[in-house]
Amino acid sequence: MADAESPSESATNVNEPLDLVRLSLNETVFVKLRGDRELKGRLHAYDSHCNLVLGEVEETIYIFDDETEGADEPRTVTKNSEMLFVRGDSVVLISPQQ
Amino acid sequence: MSAAPQAPNGANDSRDPSGFLSEIIGAPVTVKLNSGVVYKGELQSVDGYMNIALEQTKEFVDGKLRRNYGDAFVRGNNVMYISADT
C-alpha cells in the first residue's frame, strides 16, 4: 500500500536481475550449472542465493572423456527427478524456456 | 569526505565501476565468464553482486555460437568481465 510502485508494475518490471527469475516462477526454466550440467524443470521456488526448487526435472550431464575425444558432441547422460533442490553456488545461468 | 565529489569534467565521466554499469543499461554487451563462455546480448539489469539479466542472448563456447536465449539471468560470481559493444 505504501509502495511507490503500483502492483502491476512490480509484477512485470525487470528492475534487478533476479526479477527475471521471479517472473519464471511456476514456469519451465533452463538452468546451466557448473560441471557441464543442465537442468530443465518447473521453477517452484528460489532465493537470493539462487537456491532453486525445481519440479519434473530433466538433468543433462555432458561427459568429455576418451571415448568422445575428437567427436563433435560430447557424450550425454540424462536423469529425471520429480523434485530437485539446487544449491545456488552451482548455478551459472537461468533462462525462461520459450 | 563521505559524499562523492561532483565530477569536474562533465556529467558522463563514470569514475566508478557501478557508474559504468548503470550507464550501459540497455546497450549491447559482451559478458565473459570465468569458464571462458561468452554471452552477447542487450543488458537489461545488473545488481551489486554483478548478477546480470540479458535479452536476446547468444552463447559462445570456444568462439562458436552454441545457443540462443530470449532472456538470461547470469549469477554474478561466474562473471569475469562485462564489456560494452561499440
N, CA and C atoms of all chains as a GROMACS GRO file, in nm:
protein
  552
    1MET      N    1   0.083  -0.121   0.000
    1MET     CA    2   0.000   0.000   0.000
    1MET      C    3   0.085   0.125   0.000
    2ALA      N    4   0.191   0.120   0.083
    2ALA     CA    5   0.283   0.233   0.087
    2ALA      C    6   0.383   0.228  -0.028
    3ASP      N    7   0.374   0.123  -0.108
    3ASP     CA    8   0.467   0.110  -0.219
    3ASP      C    9   0.451   0.224  -0.318
    4ALA      N   10   0.566   0.274  -0.364
    4ALA     CA   11   0.562   0.377  -0.467
    4ALA      C   12   0.516   0.316  -0.600
    5GLU      N   13   0.552   0.190  -0.620
    5GLU     CA   14   0.516   0.123  -0.744
    5GLU      C   15   0.372   0.072  -0.735
    6SER      N   16   0.305   0.074  -0.847
    6SER     CA   17   0.174   0.010  -0.850
    6SER      C   18   0.197  -0.141  -0.857
    7PRO      N   19   0.102  -0.221  -0.809
    7PRO     CA   20   0.123  -0.366  -0.806
    7PRO      C   21   0.150  -0.425  -0.945
    8SER      N   22   0.082  -0.372  -1.045
    8SER     CA   23   0.100  -0.430  -1.178
    8SER      C   24   0.242  -0.403  -1.229
    9GLU      N   25   0.295  -0.286  -1.191
    9GLU     CA   26   0.430  -0.252  -1.232
    9GLU      C   27   0.531  -0.348  -1.170
   10SER      N   28   0.516  -0.368  -1.038
   10SER     CA   29   0.614  -0.451  -0.970
   10SER      C   30   0.604  -0.596  -1.015
   11ALA      N   31   0.491  -0.634  -1.071
   11ALA     CA   32   0.474  -0.773  -1.114
   11ALA      C   33   0.542  -0.800  -1.248
   12THR      N   34   0.558  -0.698  -1.328
   12THR     CA   35   0.610  -0.723  -1.462
   12THR      C   36   0.744  -0.658  -1.489
   13ASN      N   37   0.779  -0.552  -1.416
   13ASN     CA   38   0.903  -0.481  -1.446
   13ASN      C   39   1.026  -0.561  -1.408
   14VAL      N   40   1.129  -0.545  -1.486
   14VAL     CA   41   1.257  -0.606  -1.453
   14VAL      C   42   1.351  -0.494  -1.408
   15ASN      N   43   1.358  -0.474  -1.276
   15ASN     CA   44   1.443  -0.368  -1.222
   15ASN      C   45   1.577  -0.422  -1.178
   16GLU      N   46   1.579  -0.546  -1.136
   16GLU     CA   47   1.704  -0.610  -1.098
   16GLU      C   48   1.705  -0.750  -1.158
   17PRO      N   49   1.824  -0.806  -1.175
   17PRO     CA   50   1.832  -0.933  -1.248
   17PRO      C   51   1.742  -1.044  -1.192
   18LEU      N   52   1.731  -1.051  -1.060
   18LEU     CA   53   1.652  -1.161  -1.003
   18LEU      C   54   1.503  -1.151  -1.037
   19ASP      N   55   1.458  -1.032  -1.082
   19ASP     CA   56   1.318  -1.019  -1.126
   19ASP      C   57   1.289  -1.114  -1.242
   20LEU      N   58   1.392  -1.136  -1.323
   20LEU     CA   59   1.376  -1.229  -1.436
   20LEU      C   60   1.344  -1.369  -1.385
   21VAL      N   61   1.407  -1.406  -1.274
   21VAL     CA   62   1.382  -1.537  -1.214
   21VAL      C   63   1.243  -1.538  -1.151
   22ARG      N   64   1.207  -1.428  -1.086
   22ARG     CA   65   1.075  -1.419  -1.023
   22ARG      C   66   0.964  -1.437  -1.126
   23LEU      N   67   0.984  -1.378  -1.243
   23LEU     CA   68   0.881  -1.387  -1.347
   23LEU      C   69   0.871  -1.528  -1.404
   24SER      N   70   0.969  -1.614  -1.372
   24SER     CA   71   0.967  -1.751  -1.422
   24SER      C   72   0.907  -1.850  -1.322
   25LEU      N   73   0.861  -1.801  -1.207
   25LEU     CA   74   0.802  -1.891  -1.108
   25LEU      C   75   0.686  -1.968  -1.170
   26ASN      N   76   0.683  -2.098  -1.142
   26ASN     CA   77   0.581  -2.188  -1.195
   26ASN      C   78   0.584  -2.203  -1.347
   27GLU      N   79   0.695  -2.160  -1.405
   27GLU     CA   80   0.717  -2.182  -1.548
   27GLU      C   81   0.836  -2.276  -1.564
   28THR      N   82   0.850  -2.328  -1.686
   28THR     CA   83   0.965  -2.413  -1.713
   28THR      C   84   1.088  -2.326  -1.737
   29VAL      N   85   1.196  -2.362  -1.670
   29VAL     CA   86   1.320  -2.287  -1.688
   29VAL      C   87   1.432  -2.382  -1.729
   30PHE      N   88   1.530  -2.320  -1.794
   30PHE     CA   89   1.654  -2.389  -1.829
   30PHE      C   90   1.761  -2.337  -1.734
   31VAL      N   91   1.835  -2.427  -1.672
   31VAL     CA   92   1.938  -2.385  -1.576
   31VAL      C   93   2.071  -2.448  -1.616
   32LYS      N   94   2.172  -2.364  -1.628
   32LYS     CA   95   2.306  -2.413  -1.656
   32LYS      C   96   2.382  -2.417  -1.524
   33LEU      N   97   2.446  -2.530  -1.496
   33LEU     CA   98   2.519  -2.547  -1.370
   33LEU      C   99   2.668  -2.564  -1.398
   34ARG      N  100   2.746  -2.548  -1.292
   34ARG     CA  101   2.888  -2.580  -1.302
   34ARG      C  102   2.903  -2.730  -1.326
   35GLY      N  103   3.013  -2.768  -1.386
   35GLY     CA  104   3.039  -2.910  -1.406
   35GLY      C  105   2.965  -2.967  -1.525
   36ASP      N  106   2.941  -2.885  -1.628
   36ASP     CA  107   2.879  -2.931  -1.753
   36ASP      C  108   2.746  -3.003  -1.730
   37ARG      N  109   2.663  -2.943  -1.649
   37ARG     CA  110   2.530  -2.999  -1.625
   37ARG      C  111   2.424  -2.895  -1.659
   38GLU      N  112   2.312  -2.944  -1.709
   38GLU     CA  113   2.199  -2.856  -1.741
   38GLU      C  114   2.072  -2.917  -1.684
   39LEU      N  115   1.981  -2.832  -1.644
   39LEU     CA  116   1.852  -2.878  -1.591
   39LEU      C  117   1.741  -2.811  -1.668
   40LYS      N  118   1.631  -2.884  -1.684
   40LYS     CA  119   1.509  -2.825  -1.735
   40LYS      C  120   1.398  -2.868  -1.641
   41GLY      N  121   1.325  -2.773  -1.589
   41GLY     CA  122   1.218  -2.810  -1.497
   41GLY      C  123   1.134  -2.691  -1.459
   42ARG      N  124   1.029  -2.720  -1.383
   42ARG     CA  125   0.938  -2.614  -1.342
   42ARG      C  126   0.991  -2.550  -1.214
   43LEU      N  127   1.003  -2.417  -1.216
   43LEU     CA  128   1.059  -2.345  -1.102
   43LEU      C  129   0.952  -2.325  -0.994
   44HIS      N  130   0.971  -2.394  -0.882
   44HIS     CA  131   0.876  -2.380  -0.772
   44HIS      C  132   0.917  -2.271  -0.673
   45ALA      N  133   1.046  -2.255  -0.651
   45ALA     CA  134   1.093  -2.155  -0.555
   45ALA      C  135   1.238  -2.120  -0.581
   46TYR      N  136   1.278  -2.000  -0.536
   46TYR     CA  137   1.417  -1.957  -0.547
   46TYR      C  138   1.444  -1.857  -0.437
   47ASP      N  139   1.571  -1.830  -0.410
   47ASP     CA  140   1.604  -1.721  -0.319
   47ASP      C  141   1.722  -1.643  -0.376
   48SER      N  142   1.772  -1.547  -0.298
   48SER     CA  143   1.874  -1.456  -0.350
   48SER      C  144   2.008  -1.527  -0.374
   49HIS      N  145   2.028  -1.644  -0.313
   49HIS     CA  146   2.150  -1.720  -0.342
   49HIS      C  147   2.137  -1.799  -0.472
   50CYS      N  148   2.019  -1.796  -0.531
   50CYS     CA  149   1.986  -1.881  -0.646
   50CYS      C  150   1.969  -2.027  -0.606
   51ASN      N  151   1.948  -2.053  -0.476
   51ASN     CA  152   1.898  -2.186  -0.441
   51ASN      C  153   1.766  -2.202  -0.515
   52LEU      N  154   1.744  -2.319  -0.573
   52LEU     CA  155   1.625  -2.340  -0.654
   52LEU      C  156   1.553  -2.466  -0.611
   53VAL      N  157   1.422  -2.464  -0.620
   53VAL     CA  158   1.344  -2.587  -0.611
   53VAL      C  159   1.276  -2.607  -0.746
   54LEU      N  160   1.310  -2.718  -0.810
   54LEU     CA  161   1.256  -2.747  -0.943
   54LEU      C  162   1.174  -2.875  -0.937
   55GLY      N  163   1.069  -2.880  -1.016
   55GLY     CA  164   0.986  -2.999  -1.026
   55GLY      C  165   0.994  -3.057  -1.166
   56GLU      N  166   0.965  -3.185  -1.180
   56GLU     CA  167   0.966  -3.257  -1.309
   56GLU      C  168   1.092  -3.220  -1.388
   57VAL      N  169   1.206  -3.255  -1.329
   57VAL     CA  170   1.334  -3.208  -1.379
   57VAL      C  171   1.398  -3.310  -1.472
   58GLU      N  172   1.453  -3.260  -1.580
   58GLU     CA  173   1.541  -3.341  -1.662
   58GLU      C  174   1.682  -3.283  -1.652
   59GLU      N  175   1.775  -3.365  -1.607
   59GLU     CA  176   1.914  -3.322  -1.593
   59GLU      C  177   1.994  -3.383  -1.706
   60THR      N  178   2.073  -3.299  -1.773
   60THR     CA  179   2.162  -3.348  -1.878
   60THR      C  180   2.305  -3.326  -1.833
   61ILE      N  181   2.385  -3.430  -1.835
   61ILE     CA  182   2.526  -3.421  -1.797
   61ILE      C  183   2.610  -3.447  -1.921
   62TYR      N  184   2.698  -3.353  -1.950
   62TYR     CA  185   2.786  -3.367  -2.066
   62TYR      C  186   2.918  -3.427  -2.019
   63ILE      N  187   2.957  -3.537  -2.081
   63ILE     CA  188   3.078  -3.608  -2.038
   63ILE      C  189   3.184  -3.599  -2.148
   64PHE      N  190   3.296  -3.538  -2.112
   64PHE     CA  191   3.408  -3.526  -2.205
   64PHE      C  192   3.513  -3.628  -2.163
   65ASP      N  193   3.516  -3.743  -2.231
   65ASP     CA  194   3.612  -3.847  -2.194
   65ASP      C  195   3.687  -3.897  -2.318
   66ASP      N  196   3.768  -4.000  -2.300
   66ASP     CA  197   3.849  -4.052  -2.410
   66ASP      C  198   3.762  -4.100  -2.526
   67GLU      N  199   3.649  -4.162  -2.491
   67GLU     CA  200   3.559  -4.216  -2.593
   67GLU      C  201   3.516  -4.111  -2.693
   68THR      N  202   3.483  -3.994  -2.640
   68THR     CA  203   3.425  -3.890  -2.726
   68THR      C  204   3.528  -3.786  -2.768
   69GLU      N  205   3.654  -3.810  -2.734
   69GLU     CA  206   3.757  -3.713  -2.770
   69GLU      C  207   3.764  -3.700  -2.921
   70GLY      N  208   3.767  -3.578  -2.969
   70GLY     CA  209   3.771  -3.556  -3.112
   70GLY      C  210   3.635  -3.555  -3.178
   71ALA      N  211   3.535  -3.610  -3.108
   71ALA     CA  212   3.400  -3.609  -3.165
   71ALA      C  213   3.342  -3.468  -3.154
   72ASP      N  214   3.241  -3.439  -3.239
   72ASP     CA  215   3.180  -3.306  -3.237
   72ASP      C  216   3.103  -3.284  -3.108
   73GLU      N  217   3.032  -3.386  -3.066
   73GLU     CA  218   2.947  -3.372  -2.950
   73GLU      C  219   2.998  -3.460  -2.836
   74PRO      N  220   2.996  -3.409  -2.713
   74PRO     CA  221   3.032  -3.495  -2.600
   74PRO      C  222   2.921  -3.596  -2.571
   75ARG      N  223   2.955  -3.699  -2.494
   75ARG     CA  224   2.856  -3.797  -2.452
   75ARG      C  225   2.763  -3.731  -2.349
   76THR      N  226   2.635  -3.764  -2.354
   76THR     CA  227   2.543  -3.707  -2.255
   76THR      C  228   2.471  -3.817  -2.179
   77VAL      N  229   2.445  -3.788  -2.054
   77VAL     CA  230   2.363  -3.875  -1.970
   77VAL      C  231   2.248  -3.790  -1.919
   78THR      N  232   2.126  -3.844  -1.926
   78THR     CA  233   2.014  -3.768  -1.871
   78THR      C  234   1.953  -3.841  -1.752
   79LYS      N  235   1.909  -3.763  -1.656
   79LYS     CA  236   1.845  -3.817  -1.537
   79LYS      C  237   1.716  -3.740  -1.514
   80ASN      N  238   1.616  -3.808  -1.466
   80ASN     CA  239   1.490  -3.740  -1.436
   80ASN      C  240   1.461  -3.745  -1.286
   81SER      N  241   1.416  -3.632  -1.232
   81SER     CA  242   1.379  -3.627  -1.090
   81SER      C  243   1.244  -3.559  -1.077
   82GLU      N  244   1.170  -3.604  -0.979
   82GLU     CA  245   1.039  -3.544  -0.955
   82GLU      C  246   1.056  -3.406  -0.892
   83MET      N  247   1.153  -3.396  -0.802
   83MET     CA  248   1.176  -3.269  -0.732
   83MET      C  249   1.324  -3.258  -0.702
   84LEU      N  250   1.376  -3.138  -0.719
   84LEU     CA  251   1.520  -3.120  -0.700
   84LEU      C  252   1.544  -2.989  -0.628
   85PHE      N  253   1.628  -2.993  -0.524
   85PHE     CA  254   1.675  -2.869  -0.461
   85PHE      C  255   1.816  -2.845  -0.512
   86VAL      N  256   1.838  -2.729  -0.574
   86VAL     CA  257   1.969  -2.696  -0.628
   86VAL      C  258   2.034  -2.592  -0.539
   87ARG      N  259   2.155  -2.618  -0.492
   87ARG     CA  260   2.226  -2.518  -0.414
   87ARG      C  261   2.275  -2.407  -0.506
   88GLY      N  262   2.252  -2.281  -0.463
   88GLY     CA  263   2.276  -2.167  -0.551
   88GLY      C  264   2.416  -2.155  -0.606
   89ASP      N  265   2.516  -2.196  -0.528
   89ASP     CA  266   2.653  -2.170  -0.573
   89ASP      C  267   2.692  -2.247  -0.698
   90SER      N  268   2.615  -2.348  -0.736
   90SER     CA  269   2.649  -2.419  -0.859
   90SER      C  270   2.574  -2.364  -0.981
   91VAL      N  271   2.490  -2.263  -0.959
   91VAL     CA  272   2.413  -2.207  -1.072
   91VAL      C  273   2.499  -2.111  -1.153
   92VAL      N  274   2.496  -2.124  -1.284
   92VAL     CA  275   2.565  -2.031  -1.374
   92VAL      C  276   2.464  -1.940  -1.443
   93LEU      N  277   2.356  -2.000  -1.495
   93LEU     CA  278   2.262  -1.922  -1.576
   93LEU      C  279   2.122  -1.979  -1.561
   94ILE      N  280   2.023  -1.890  -1.561
   94ILE     CA  281   1.883  -1.932  -1.558
   94ILE      C  282   1.811  -1.862  -1.673
   95SER      N  283   1.738  -1.938  -1.752
   95SER     CA  284   1.667  -1.878  -1.864
   95SER      C  285   1.526  -1.935  -1.873
   96PRO      N  286   1.426  -1.846  -1.884
   96PRO     CA  287   1.291  -1.896  -1.906
   96PRO      C  288   1.283  -1.969  -2.040
   97GLN      N  289   1.218  -2.084  -2.043
   97GLN     CA  290   1.204  -2.159  -2.168
   97GLN      C  291   1.094  -2.097  -2.251
   98GLN      N  292   1.123  -2.073  -2.379
   98GLN     CA  293   1.016  -2.018  -2.462
   98GLN      C  294   0.939  -2.130  -2.528
   99MET      N  295   3.370   1.433   0.346
   99MET     CA  296   3.452   1.323   0.300
   99MET      C  297   3.368   1.210   0.243
  100SER      N  298   3.258   1.187   0.310
  100SER     CA  299   3.180   1.070   0.270
  100SER      C  300   3.103   1.094   0.140
  101ALA      N  301   3.068   1.220   0.113
  101ALA     CA  302   2.991   1.247  -0.007
  101ALA      C  303   3.080   1.238  -0.130
  102ALA      N  304   3.025   1.179  -0.239
  102ALA     CA  305   3.100   1.168  -0.362
  102ALA      C  306   3.120   1.307  -0.421
  103PRO      N  307   3.241   1.342  -0.462
  103PRO     CA  308   3.261   1.473  -0.523
  103PRO      C  309   3.194   1.480  -0.659
  104GLN      N  310   3.152   1.599  -0.697
  104GLN     CA  311   3.092   1.617  -0.829
  104GLN      C  312   3.201   1.598  -0.934
  105ALA      N  313   3.164   1.528  -1.041
  105ALA     CA  314   3.261   1.508  -1.148
  105ALA      C  315   3.292   1.643  -1.212
  106PRO      N  316   3.420   1.683  -1.213
  106PRO     CA  317   3.451   1.815  -1.266
  106PRO      C  318   3.455   1.818  -1.419
  107ASN      N  319   3.471   1.702  -1.480
  107ASN     CA  320   3.495   1.701  -1.624
  107ASN      C  321   3.373   1.661  -1.705
  108GLY      N  322   3.258   1.696  -1.659
  108GLY     CA  323   3.139   1.664  -1.738
  108GLY      C  324   3.061   1.551  -1.675
  109ALA      N  325   2.932   1.547  -1.706
  109ALA     CA  326   2.841   1.454  -1.640
  109ALA      C  327   2.865   1.309  -1.681
  110ASN      N  328   2.923   1.286  -1.799
  110ASN     CA  329   2.935   1.149  -1.847
  110ASN      C  330   3.059   1.076  -1.797
  111ASP      N  331   3.140   1.144  -1.719
  111ASP     CA  332   3.256   1.076  -1.662
  111ASP      C  333   3.211   0.975  -1.558
  112SER      N  334   3.220   0.846  -1.589
  112SER     CA  335   3.184   0.748  -1.489
  112SER      C  336   3.313   0.704  -1.422
  113ARG      N  337   3.328   0.744  -1.297
  113ARG     CA  338   3.455   0.725  -1.230
  113ARG      C  339   3.455   0.601  -1.143
  114ASP      N  340   3.339   0.541  -1.122
  114ASP     CA  341   3.343   0.413  -1.050
  114ASP      C  342   3.275   0.306  -1.134
  115PRO      N  343   3.309   0.181  -1.104
  115PRO     CA  344   3.260   0.072  -1.191
  115PRO      C  345   3.108   0.063  -1.200
  116SER      N  346   3.039   0.085  -1.087
  116SER     CA  347   2.894   0.072  -1.095
  116SER      C  348   2.834   0.186  -1.178
  117GLY      N  349   2.901   0.300  -1.180
  117GLY     CA  350   2.856   0.410  -1.266
  117GLY      C  351   2.864   0.371  -1.412
  118PHE      N  352   2.971   0.300  -1.446
  118PHE     CA  353   2.985   0.249  -1.582
  118PHE      C  354   2.872   0.153  -1.614
  119LEU      N  355   2.842   0.064  -1.519
  119LEU     CA  356   2.740  -0.038  -1.545
  119LEU      C  357   2.603   0.026  -1.565
  120SER      N  358   2.568   0.125  -1.480
  120SER     CA  359   2.436   0.184  -1.496
  120SER      C  360   2.428   0.264  -1.626
  121GLU      N  361   2.542   0.312  -1.673
  121GLU     CA  362   2.543   0.388  -1.798
  121GLU      C  363   2.517   0.301  -1.920
  122ILE      N  364   2.554   0.172  -1.912
  122ILE     CA  365   2.540   0.087  -2.031
  122ILE      C  366   2.416  -0.003  -2.026
  123ILE      N  367   2.325   0.024  -1.930
  123ILE     CA  368   2.198  -0.049  -1.928
  123ILE      C  369   2.125  -0.024  -2.060
  124GLY      N  370   2.078  -0.131  -2.121
  124GLY     CA  371   2.006  -0.119  -2.247
  124GLY      C  372   2.096  -0.131  -2.369
  125ALA      N  373   2.226  -0.130  -2.348
  125ALA     CA  374   2.320  -0.138  -2.459
  125ALA      C  375   2.359  -0.284  -2.486
  126PRO      N  376   2.404  -0.313  -2.608
  126PRO     CA  377   2.457  -0.446  -2.635
  126PRO      C  378   2.591  -0.464  -2.564
  127VAL      N  379   2.605  -0.579  -2.497
  127VAL     CA  380   2.726  -0.604  -2.419
  127VAL      C  381   2.781  -0.745  -2.446
  128THR      N  382   2.906  -0.761  -2.411
  128THR     CA  383   2.969  -0.893  -2.408
  128THR      C  384   3.001  -0.925  -2.264
  129VAL      N  385   2.959  -1.044  -2.218
  129VAL     CA  386   2.988  -1.087  -2.082
  129VAL      C  387   3.071  -1.213  -2.090
  130LYS      N  388   3.188  -1.211  -2.030
  130LYS     CA  389   3.272  -1.330  -2.029
  130LYS      C  390   3.271  -1.390  -1.890
  131LEU      N  391   3.255  -1.521  -1.882
  131LEU     CA  392   3.256  -1.592  -1.754
  131LEU      C  393   3.394  -1.650  -1.728
  132ASN      N  394   3.418  -1.686  -1.604
  132ASN     CA  395   3.546  -1.745  -1.567
  132ASN      C  396   3.571  -1.876  -1.642
  133SER      N  397   3.463  -1.945  -1.681
  133SER     CA  398   3.478  -2.070  -1.756
  133SER      C  399   3.523  -2.046  -1.900
  134GLY      N  400   3.520  -1.920  -1.945
  134GLY     CA  401   3.558  -1.889  -2.082
  134GLY      C  402   3.438  -1.872  -2.173
  135VAL      N  403   3.319  -1.912  -2.125
  135VAL     CA  404   3.198  -1.896  -2.205
  135VAL      C  405   3.167  -1.747  -2.219
  136VAL      N  406   3.120  -1.708  -2.337
  136VAL     CA  407   3.091  -1.568  -2.364
  136VAL      C  408   2.943  -1.552  -2.397
  137TYR      N  409   2.879  -1.450  -2.341
  137TYR     CA  410   2.741  -1.417  -2.373
  137TYR      C  411   2.736  -1.279  -2.435
  138LYS      N  412   2.663  -1.269  -2.544
  138LYS     CA  413   2.641  -1.139  -2.607
  138LYS      C  414   2.492  -1.112  -2.609
  139GLY      N  415   2.455  -0.996  -2.560
  139GLY     CA  416   2.314  -0.962  -2.558
  139GLY      C  417   2.293  -0.820  -2.512
  140GLU      N  418   2.166  -0.783  -2.497
  140GLU     CA  419   2.134  -0.649  -2.452
  140GLU      C  420   2.123  -0.651  -2.300
  141LEU      N  421   2.195  -0.561  -2.235
  141LEU     CA  422   2.200  -0.558  -2.088
  141LEU      C  423   2.070  -0.502  -2.032
  142GLN      N  424   1.996  -0.588  -1.961
  142GLN     CA  425   1.867  -0.548  -1.906
  142GLN      C  426   1.887  -0.486  -1.768
  143SER      N  427   1.965  -0.553  -1.683
  143SER     CA  428   1.993  -0.500  -1.549
  143SER      C  429   2.111  -0.571  -1.486
  144VAL      N  430   2.167  -0.504  -1.386
  144VAL     CA  431   2.280  -0.557  -1.308
  144VAL      C  432   2.254  -0.523  -1.163
  145ASP      N  433   2.297  -0.608  -1.070
  145ASP     CA  434   2.286  -0.570  -0.929
  145ASP      C  435   2.424  -0.571  -0.863
  146GLY      N  436   2.428  -0.548  -0.734
  146GLY     CA  437   2.553  -0.534  -0.662
  146GLY      C  438   2.639  -0.659  -0.660
  147TYR      N  439   2.577  -0.776  -0.681
  147TYR     CA  440   2.654  -0.900  -0.688
  147TYR      C  441   2.710  -0.922  -0.828
  148MET      N  442   2.677  -0.831  -0.918
  148MET     CA  443   2.708  -0.846  -1.059
  148MET      C  444   2.627  -0.958  -1.124
  149ASN      N  445   2.515  -0.995  -1.059
  149ASN     CA  446   2.415  -1.075  -1.129
  149ASN      C  447   2.369  -0.991  -1.248
  150ILE      N  448   2.342  -1.058  -1.359
  150ILE     CA  449   2.313  -0.986  -1.483
  150ILE      C  450   2.188  -1.044  -1.549
  151ALA      N  451   2.103  -0.957  -1.600
  151ALA     CA  452   1.992  -1.000  -1.685
  151ALA      C  453   2.020  -0.953  -1.827
  152LEU      N  454   2.014  -1.045  -1.921
  152LEU     CA  455   2.040  -1.013  -2.062
  152LEU      C  456   1.918  -1.048  -2.146
  153GLU      N  457   1.901  -0.974  -2.256
  153GLU     CA  458   1.795  -1.001  -2.353
  153GLU      C  459   1.858  -1.043  -2.485
  154GLN      N  460   1.788  -1.124  -2.562
  154GLN     CA  461   1.836  -1.165  -2.697
  154GLN      C  462   1.980  -1.212  -2.688
  155THR      N  463   2.002  -1.312  -2.603
  155THR     CA  464   2.138  -1.352  -2.569
  155THR      C  465   2.189  -1.464  -2.658
  156LYS      N  466   2.311  -1.450  -2.702
  156LYS     CA  467   2.380  -1.556  -2.776
  156LYS      C  468   2.493  -1.609  -2.688
  157GLU      N  469   2.503  -1.743  -2.683
  157GLU     CA  470   2.606  -1.808  -2.603
  157GLU      C  471   2.716  -1.861  -2.694
  158PHE      N  472   2.840  -1.824  -2.666
  158PHE     CA  473   2.954  -1.869  -2.746
  158PHE      C  474   3.047  -1.954  -2.660
  159VAL      N  475   3.076  -2.076  -2.707
  159VAL     CA  476   3.173  -2.162  -2.642
  159VAL      C  477   3.287  -2.185  -2.741
  160ASP      N  478   3.408  -2.156  -2.698
  160ASP     CA  479   3.526  -2.162  -2.786
  160ASP      C  480   3.502  -2.078  -2.912
  161GLY      N  481   3.437  -1.966  -2.897
  161GLY     CA  482   3.414  -1.876  -3.010
  161GLY      C  483   3.302  -1.919  -3.103
  162LYS      N  484   3.239  -2.037  -3.076
  162LYS     CA  485   3.133  -2.085  -3.164
  162LYS      C  486   2.997  -2.063  -3.098
  163LEU      N  487   2.901  -2.019  -3.178
  163LEU     CA  488   2.766  -1.998  -3.126
  163LEU      C  489   2.705  -2.131  -3.084
  164ARG      N  490   2.663  -2.143  -2.959
  164ARG     CA  491   2.607  -2.267  -2.909
  164ARG      C  492   2.456  -2.260  -2.890
  165ARG      N  493   2.408  -2.146  -2.842
  165ARG     CA  494   2.268  -2.137  -2.804
  165ARG      C  495   2.218  -1.995  -2.811
  166ASN      N  496   2.087  -1.982  -2.820
  166ASN     CA  497   2.022  -1.852  -2.809
  166ASN      C  498   1.925  -1.855  -2.692
  167TYR      N  499   1.922  -1.750  -2.617
  167TYR     CA  500   1.824  -1.735  -2.509
  167TYR      C  501   1.746  -1.606  -2.531
  168GLY      N  502   1.616  -1.610  -2.510
  168GLY     CA  503   1.537  -1.488  -2.515
  168GLY      C  504   1.577  -1.396  -2.402
  169ASP      N  505   1.575  -1.450  -2.282
  169ASP     CA  506   1.619  -1.379  -2.162
  169ASP      C  507   1.714  -1.471  -2.089
  170ALA      N  508   1.810  -1.412  -2.020
  170ALA     CA  509   1.903  -1.495  -1.943
  170ALA      C  510   1.946  -1.422  -1.818
  171PHE      N  511   1.945  -1.497  -1.707
  171PHE     CA  512   1.997  -1.447  -1.580
  171PHE      C  513   2.132  -1.515  -1.558
  172VAL      N  514   2.236  -1.435  -1.537
  172VAL     CA  515   2.368  -1.491  -1.511
  172VAL      C  516   2.407  -1.460  -1.366
  173ARG      N  517   2.444  -1.562  -1.289
  173ARG     CA  518   2.481  -1.541  -1.149
  173ARG      C  519   2.617  -1.473  -1.143
  174GLY      N  520   2.624  -1.367  -1.062
  174GLY     CA  521   2.738  -1.276  -1.063
  174GLY      C  522   2.873  -1.339  -1.036
  175ASN      N  523   2.878  -1.443  -0.952
  175ASN     CA  524   3.009  -1.498  -0.916
  175ASN      C  525   3.082  -1.559  -1.034
  176ASN      N  526   3.010  -1.589  -1.142
  176ASN     CA  527   3.073  -1.651  -1.259
  176ASN      C  528   3.133  -1.548  -1.355
  177VAL      N  529   3.106  -1.419  -1.331
  177VAL     CA  530   3.141  -1.316  -1.429
  177VAL      C  531   3.288  -1.277  -1.420
  178MET      N  532   3.356  -1.275  -1.533
  178MET     CA  533   3.494  -1.223  -1.539
  178MET      C  534   3.490  -1.076  -1.578
  179TYR      N  535   3.420  -1.045  -1.688
  179TYR     CA  536   3.406  -0.904  -1.724
  179TYR      C  537   3.279  -0.877  -1.802
  180ILE      N  538   3.240  -0.749  -1.803
  180ILE     CA  539   3.128  -0.701  -1.885
  180ILE      C  540   3.185  -0.592  -1.974
  181SER      N  541   3.159  -0.602  -2.102
  181SER     CA  542   3.215  -0.505  -2.195
  181SER      C  543   3.103  -0.449  -2.282
  182ALA      N  544   3.101  -0.316  -2.297
  182ALA     CA  545   3.001  -0.254  -2.384
  182ALA      C  546   3.048  -0.268  -2.527
  183ASP      N  547   2.965  -0.330  -2.613
  183ASP     CA  548   2.999  -0.342  -2.754
  183ASP      C  549   2.988  -0.206  -2.820
  184THR      N  550   3.076  -0.178  -2.912
  184THR     CA  551   3.066  -0.049  -2.980
  184THR      C  552   3.036  -0.068  -3.128
   0.00000   0.00000   0.00000
